[in-house]
């Protein structure tokens, strides 16, 4: 009798680094038609500068001329990767911009050092899916409204009252991410937070974050992945 193989199938092999970069490049190019021109400029500008510098500075030394070209190519590759990363991040966020939870994705993956935040909102409107997120960093406490300003402003004001009740001397900043003209684009949210005026040091950030965590303990937890459109009121007993 032939034996049947019971071994589990091998997991799919992850794509290599070059293939991953190519996939990111293709995704970015599809989302932004001008991206390829920015990346080309980022690569060829240092190469041309290296050639010009080699002609002017190396004189008749062939070895020095070659070194300038190599330096230009290396600088071009580095600048190309930096531009690709920035444009890819922008393209990725453009795919989720306007969707519930998009701000949480930024707070989870793109905040700079010195900031603490949760991908879960501190307040959610079951009817409209508008939400308020909270972060703590060098700029103090930042409350971020996700949705139209006309609907999220009241939620932000209520959350600010709760924060100032226990932290009256800490700066509270508002940011809006939504369809309004003066709202912060999703891909610029982390940068806008980093530019806020410094008001807390490292130890104060830790203390404020711990103090604010007590606010969440007094509220019903918001389950991860909750769909506000399907939320139902509890049945009377």
Secondary structure, DSSP 8 states (H G I E B T S, - for coil): ----------------HHHHHHHHHHHHHHH-TTHHHHHHHHHHHHHHHHHHHHHHHSTT-HHHHHHHHHHHHHHHHHHHHHHHHHHHHHHHHHHHTTSTTHHHHHHHHS--TT-EE-SS-SEE-TTT--EEEEEEETTEEEEEEES-HHHHHHHHHHHHHHHHHH-TTS-EEEEEESSSTTS--GGGHHHHHHTS-----HHHHHHHHHHHHHHHHTS----TT--GGG-------
